Amino acid sequence: MTSRNDTLFAAAQVVTPGGVNSPVRAFRSVGGTPRFFARGSGARVWDADGKDYIDYVGSWGPLILGHAHPAVVQAVQAAAANGLSFGAPTEAEVELATLLCQRVPGIEQVRLVSSGTEATMSAIRLARGHTGRSRIIKFEGCYHGHADSLLVKAGSGALTFGNPSSAGVPAETAAHTLVLDYNDTAMLEAAFAREGDKIACIIVEAVAGNMNLVAPKREFLDACRNLCTRHGSVLIFDEVMTGFRVGPAGAQGLFGITADLVTLGKVIGGGMPLGAFGGRRDIMQSIAPLGPVYQAGTLSGNPVAVAAGLVTLQQIAAPGFFEQLSARTSRLVSGLCAAAKDSGVVFSAQSIGGMFGMYFREHPPQSYAEVMQCDVAAFNQFFHVMLDDGIYFAPSAFEAGFVSAAHGETEIDATVAAARGYFEKISSKQA
Ligand SMILES: *Cc1c(COP(=O)(O)O)cnc(C)c1O
């Protein structure tokens, strides 16, 4: 019998490229049919066939309170009843901007946009406009949305400028982006020694979450900060994923490093389309209407999205929120590691705040090259067994996972038990 998921996927492929509105959703790297979701509540989602799953994707990060949190739903309904959009300022935008300025280190002024991609694209334009320089530095394996200048991979030599990583990106655009290795301080220093005075900005995920999870080396983040200061370049921390996810003050708060500009998204919209970029007042004042850098948006500061964001940020400010979220996430990670160890399966995992990485290799990776050494086939098998067992991990070996406040010990322990059963089965087969 064909499932409703199969039927929907077939229909979707007729009218939408690959059947999806964002590529990873298509299950290309793990194979099989993507699940079409009909409903979510707390830590669980239900697919089109009515099967339920414990969800560790959380819409790729935003749903830190879980699905359909009553307070968020109510705030969204109330805002919607008062009008969906005005294209004019509202009081709630002032409230959200004020909260972001209070809670995010280094944000003196902030502008709201509708996605993480818009936030990073605008922050880079701003850094270029403010410095009068064209070149930017990014790191292999970090993802900053899909603006042209960021869809770039390393050139042939370590310090040569980048090549497009997507068709449709002009080589001339990519040529302004230098792509270096994450956590490689010496390579970064060499780049600045060579052309520091031409570099508009570094954009970096201070905790990398788009090549699975890679923790930063302290000296690497310090070098990013110090080199930008010394050379008059703008340091952009892309905290679209890590903001209000790894801790109450994001990665900046964890490492005690303040960037010049910070980009936000995901959690700050509570599941609605909302992004933001903000930072030093003198830089932010280069934006129109005050300055020469253009940036705008018909739906920017959308009242329904802002309402979802505001109530989400209020909820996560509850005392002990991040302590509990971190404890739950590390309970998951240590449970998985212990289960793998007991069965002799080559596996490692780690968590930072409410995000985690799982790796089919001996130790958590520290670089993009090490991430690439993970056993993708082993992950794909694990993924499908877990999926059948009602546990929804991200459908790719190269994505981070997310735990929400709605994930209780029951869900975490059920997940660990399912993984333990699988690890035991594969190890007895090998024996
Ligand atoms: C998700 C993400 C983006 C892009 O955000 P969208 O809302 O998908 O456009 C940018 N940077 C980082 C670090 C992200 O994780």
The ligand as a Gaussian input file, in Angstrom:
#p B3LYP/6-31G(d) Opt

LIG

0 1
 C       19.838000      28.913000       9.003000
 C       21.033000      29.768000       8.897000
 C       21.104000      30.864000       8.029000
 C       20.031000      31.149000       7.024000
 O       18.801000      31.466000       7.610000
 P       17.464000      31.319000       6.725000
 O       16.395000      31.823000       7.636000
 O       17.353000      29.862000       6.381000
 O       17.637000      32.166000       5.515000
 C       22.205000      31.692000       8.098000
 N       23.201000      31.443000       8.943000
 C       23.191000      30.397000       9.793000
 C       24.328000      30.195000      10.743000
 C       22.120000      29.513000       9.783000
 O       22.139000      28.447000      10.603000

